[in-house]
Amino acid sequence: MNFVDIRRTAAQLPDAWSSLLLAQVASTAVKVLRMDGRPLVSESHDTAEALLVVDGTLHLVADGIEIEVRAGEMYIVEAGVEHAVHPGSQGTLVIIEHISNAA
């Protein structure tokens, strides 16, 4: 088993909102990123993704609904759902998602 200090890894990332692949298990990717308060434009994906807030708060709008995801909470964005990050999101975020081209 490999050990990863998620908070420390996120804090050392050179750019906020730039995710780092921590692990790949079969066709699932586990990524970490640092949220810095800036908003992100709306996007959608072909597959669902899990957004796990390790520390801080994620201010999200998914399918037109405002959602606040706090430390220790996870939100599942279903496939095809438009979602965007609103201003004020800060902390450490883990993203768990399907990799379509996994071997």
C-alpha positions as CSV (number, residue, x, y, z in Angstrom):
1,M,0.0,0.0,0.0
2,N,1.2,3.5,-0.9
3,F,0.8,6.4,1.6
4,V,-0.3,9.8,0.3
5,D,-0.6,12.9,2.5
6,I,-3.5,14.5,0.5
7,R,-3.4,17.9,2.2
8,R,0.4,18.3,1.9
9,T,0.3,17.2,-1.7
10,A,-2.4,19.7,-2.6
11,A,-0.6,22.5,-0.8
12,Q,2.6,21.8,-2.8
13,L,0.9,22.0,-6.2
14,P,2.2,25.0,-8.1
15,D,-1.1,26.0,-9.6
16,A,-4.5,26.0,-8.0
17,W,-7.3,24.1,-9.9
18,S,-4.6,22.0,-11.6
19,S,-5.3,18.4,-10.6
20,L,-2.6,15.8,-9.9
21,L,-3.3,12.1,-10.5
22,L,-2.6,10.4,-7.1
23,A,-3.6,6.9,-8.2
24,Q,-5.3,4.8,-10.8
25,V,-7.3,1.7,-9.8
26,A,-8.5,-0.1,-12.9
27,S,-10.4,2.5,-14.9
28,T,-10.8,4.9,-11.9
29,A,-8.6,7.9,-11.3
30,V,-8.1,9.6,-8.0
31,K,-6.9,13.2,-8.3
32,V,-6.2,16.0,-5.9
33,L,-6.3,19.8,-6.4
34,R,-6.1,23.0,-4.4
35,M,-9.1,25.3,-4.5
36,D,-8.1,29.0,-4.2
37,G,-11.4,30.9,-4.2
38,R,-11.5,31.5,-8.0
39,P,-14.6,30.3,-9.9
40,L,-14.4,27.8,-12.8
41,V,-16.6,27.8,-15.9
42,S,-19.4,25.3,-16.4
43,E,-18.5,21.8,-17.7
44,S,-20.0,18.4,-18.1
45,H,-18.5,14.9,-18.5
46,D,-19.6,11.6,-20.2
47,T,-19.3,9.8,-16.9
48,A,-20.1,10.6,-13.2
49,E,-17.5,12.0,-10.9
50,A,-17.2,12.2,-7.1
51,L,-16.1,15.4,-5.5
52,L,-14.7,14.8,-2.0
53,V,-13.8,17.9,0.1
54,V,-10.9,17.1,2.4
55,D,-10.8,20.5,3.9
56,G,-12.4,23.8,3.2
57,T,-15.6,24.3,1.2
58,L,-16.7,23.8,-2.4
59,H,-19.4,26.1,-3.7
60,L,-20.9,24.3,-6.7
61,V,-23.8,24.8,-9.1
62,A,-24.9,21.5,-10.6
63,D,-27.9,21.4,-13.0
64,G,-28.8,24.9,-11.9
65,I,-28.9,24.0,-8.1
66,E,-26.5,25.7,-5.7
67,I,-24.7,23.2,-3.5
68,E,-22.2,23.7,-0.7
69,V,-19.9,20.8,0.0
70,R,-18.0,21.0,3.3
71,A,-15.0,19.2,4.6
72,G,-15.7,15.5,5.0
73,E,-18.6,15.6,2.5
74,M,-18.8,14.3,-1.0
75,Y,-21.0,15.2,-3.9
76,I,-21.6,13.0,-6.9
77,V,-22.0,14.8,-10.2
78,E,-24.0,12.5,-12.5
79,A,-22.9,12.0,-16.1
80,G,-23.9,14.8,-18.5
81,V,-24.8,17.3,-15.7
82,E,-23.5,20.8,-16.2
83,H,-21.6,22.0,-13.2
84,A,-19.5,25.0,-12.3
85,V,-17.5,26.2,-9.3
86,H,-18.6,29.5,-7.7
87,P,-16.3,32.0,-6.1
88,G,-15.1,31.3,-2.6
89,S,-14.3,27.7,-3.0
90,Q,-11.1,27.0,-1.0
91,G,-9.3,24.0,0.4
92,T,-8.4,20.6,-0.8
93,L,-10.6,18.6,-3.2
94,V,-10.2,15.0,-4.3
95,I,-11.8,14.0,-7.6
96,I,-12.7,10.4,-8.3
97,E,-13.6,9.7,-11.9
98,H,-13.6,7.1,-14.7
99,I,-10.8,7.1,-17.2
100,S,-12.3,6.2,-20.6
101,N,-8.9,5.1,-22.1
102,A,-7.7,3.0,-19.2
103,A,-6.2,-0.3,-20.2
